[in-house]
Amino acid sequence: MLNYKNMKMKNLFKSKFLMIGAAIAVLLCFPSCSKDFLERPPEDSYSVDTFYKTDAQVRASTNHLYSKPWYNFITNVAWAIGELSSGNGRTWDPRNADFDNFAITGEHGTLTQAWESLYAVIAQSNSLINTLPKAVGPDVSPEVLNNALGEARFIRATAYFYLVRIFGSVPIIADNTEYVLEPVVPRNPVEDVYKFIIRDLEFAMENLEDKTRGSNYDENARVSSGSAKAMLSKIYLYQEDWSKAYQLSEEVINSGEFKLYGGDAEDGDPSGSYYDLFLTANDNNPESIFALQWSTSGQYAEGNGLQSLFAQAGITGFSDGWSAIGPSLDLQAAYEDTDEDLRYYATIMAPGAYYPDLNGGYTVSENVNHQGTNVGIKKYVVGNPSTNGGGAMQSYPNNTYILRYGELLLINAEAALRGGGPYEKGVESLNKVRRRAGLEDLENPTLEDVFHERRIELAFEFEWWYDVVRRGPEFAIDYLSNTERGTFNNDTDPPTVNSEHYTPTADDLLFPYPSNETQNNPALLEPPVPYDFEDGQ
């Protein structure tokens, strides 16, 4: 059994006081990062009345929204839901195996981390949204103020997008003060949560700056109006509004703001590759639409913790590297050609594979066997500090993608193939992704081809569970029931498969509310109540 005692930090917020702590947290000085993007003004402490006097101070006010409040969700939750539940990954650890075999209950601590982390993001966004307009000085330009509000609303919308996909109906909290005064709040219908998300993203699209992405990657770190439009296209894909999903994604594609990193001159930026997307040196490359920005400080919860979980022992330069999840046999078999598809090498460590950039040169052991899969994970594994620009145990500087241009092309392809746009346009978007991966074009692709491409392109980026579930209960139950979740038996030559399959119910397609949340807020167990959009923000 894996020993996670040293992995976990105490929760930053107790459930009852989550919003109180988060509401004031934004008024404190958050740790700065070595990236210019994350540098704070030099004040050691400040109050709302004294801090927001200049454009630079207002721009810096959103920095923390790109990192620390997301830590527990990304490090402990996103992969368990996105990869284990979907059958892309597997584990022997009994706690996380509950996601693999659909045995999750409200008592599971990982669900509490999902809830608290995402609502911390929301609370800290709310604090800026509700405080900033009243706290800026006369020298702050309206454009800079509105851009900061657009960033906060974009990030709040993203947190709600995760919550509604994980739990379904959830409370919409737009004002921390009201929650502090009345912490027993009803959940709101799924359709209202999506309406709230769309309103936030429309505001962001209208108020965020337009950008032309350049070679100074640090300047690409913040979200832009194009980022909001791209995220909104994904929301409409989930709403099955194929025309809007296609239209918005097509507008972003035609804008030229983002590029496929490693596409040829016609498709994108030929200076990179799919593999290069996940190197720390290429953080905020032209493909990045929205990515979390982690620190090089080495402090716990300020850096990316994924390498600690994904890497094999000895790679990180520290005592982490727990191989907590392995690529499932089912995912390995899904690759069309592991030699031709360049994404395989960038995602999965096969026995004997050589990585020249990893720690000055790293050869994968012939006995690699993460969680019984006879391979390991490469994606988000970046090596030790000396070759990776800094970091420390459980705290690495490489970004975490939330949305990138490769996915946007697949959103465009799916929306077009579903009738939202010209079929040939969707085919071209799909084939751009395939060409970057070293694969041949498909002449007459189907929706199944698009979903297959999403699975491979975004493996271990925590999307596949949501893709399976959004296709409806009948499809999801059939697909998940037939996904191979077993291990290799290496006592035979050649190895045989110890097959494992688990069948979910329709209720398993959403996760239960954390028990401590329902105890503190019994209204979660009552029917959803429509959200008051006139009083809400």
C-alpha positions, 0 to 999 in steps of 0.5 A: 500500500502506498504511504501518503502520510507525508503527501497530504497537507492539512486542509487549508479551510474547515468546511464551516469557515471555508468562505470566511477564510477565503474571503480575507485571504485575498487581502493577504500577501500571497507568496510570489514566484520566480516567474515575472508573471507572478511577481507581487509588488514589494509590500510585505502587507497591505489592506484593501484601502492602501493596496489598489492604487496603481494599475500594476497593483490591480494586475497583481491582485489576481495572481494567486487565482492561478495557483495555490487555491487549486492545489488540492484539487489538481494534486489529489482529485483531478486525476482520480476522477478524470483518469481512474474513474474513466479507466484510463488509469489504475491503482492498487491503493485502496483509497484511490481504487474506490474511484476505479471500482465505483465505490465512492461514498460521501465519506471519502476524503478526496471528495471533501478536497474537491469541494473545498478546493474548488469553493476556495477558488470561487471564494477568492474570486468572489472576494476580488469581484466584490471588493475591487471596484470599491477599492481602487484609487483614481489612478487605476484605469477602467480597462485594467480594473475590468481586465482583473474582474474578467480574470476573476470571473473566468476563473470562478466560472472554471471552478463552477464548471468542474463542480457541476460536472462532478456533483451536478446541482451545487450552491451558486455562491457569488457573495462571501459575506452572504454565505458567512451570515447564512451558511445553510444555502440550497443547491441550485439546478444544473441549468442555473449553474451553467447559466451562471458560468456562461454569464461569467465567461461572457463578461470575461470575453467582453472585458479581458484584453485581446492578445497576440501571443508572442515568444515571451511566454511569461506574458502569455500566462494570463487569460485573455478575451480569446481564452474566455471565448475558447472556454465558452465554446467548451461550455456550449459543447457540454450544453449540446449547442453545436452551432455556438460551440462551432462558431466560438471555436472557429472565431478563436481559430481564425483569430490566430491568437493561439497555435498548435505547438509543433504543427507545421507552418500552416497549422501552428508553431513548428518550433515545438512539438507535442512532447515539448508542450509538457516541458517546464521551459515551454510553460505558456507556449502559444498553445496554452489557453488557460494553465495554472501557474506554479511557483519555483519557490519549493514551498508546499502547495505553491508548486505542481504536485503531479510529478510526485504522484506520477513519477517513478522513484529516483526521477524527481531528485527527492524521496517522492515519485510514488507511481500512484497511478499507472496507464491502464491496459485499456488506454495502452491498447487504444493507441493506433500505433505506439511507434508512429503516434508521437503522443505515446512517448510523451504520455507513457514511459515504456520499458527501455525508452530513453528521454535525453532531456530528463535529468541529463538522460534517463532510460526507463527500466525494463522492469517498469510496472506502475500499478501492474501495467508494465509501463509508467507515466511520462506526462507532467513528469519533468525531472529533478530541479537541476534540469527543471528550473527549480522546485522541491519535493511535491512542489514543481514549477511546470504548468498544469493545462486546463484548456489548450489549443489542441483541445479547442481544435477537437471541440471545433471538430466535434461541433462541426461533425454534429452539424454545428458547422461545415463537415469539412472544417471539422475534418481539417481541425481533427486532422491538424491534431493528428498531423502534429501527432505524426499520424495520417489524415482521416478522410471521412472521420466519425464522431467516434474518431473525434472521441478517440482523438480526445482520449489520446490527445488529452490522456492524463489531462483529466478530461476523459471521465467527463467526455464519457459521462456527457455522452449519456448514461446508456453509453457511459455505463456500457463503455465503463463496464467494458473498460479493462481495468486489470493488470499484467501477470508477469509470472507467465511468459508472455505476460497474461492479463488479470482482467478486472471490470466494474459496472457503474450505475447511473447514480455513479456518474455523479459523485455524492456530496461530502458527508461533512458538507451535508452535515453542515449544510443539510439544504444540500439534501433538499431539492434544488432551488432556482437561483435568483439572477436578479440579486446574484452577480 
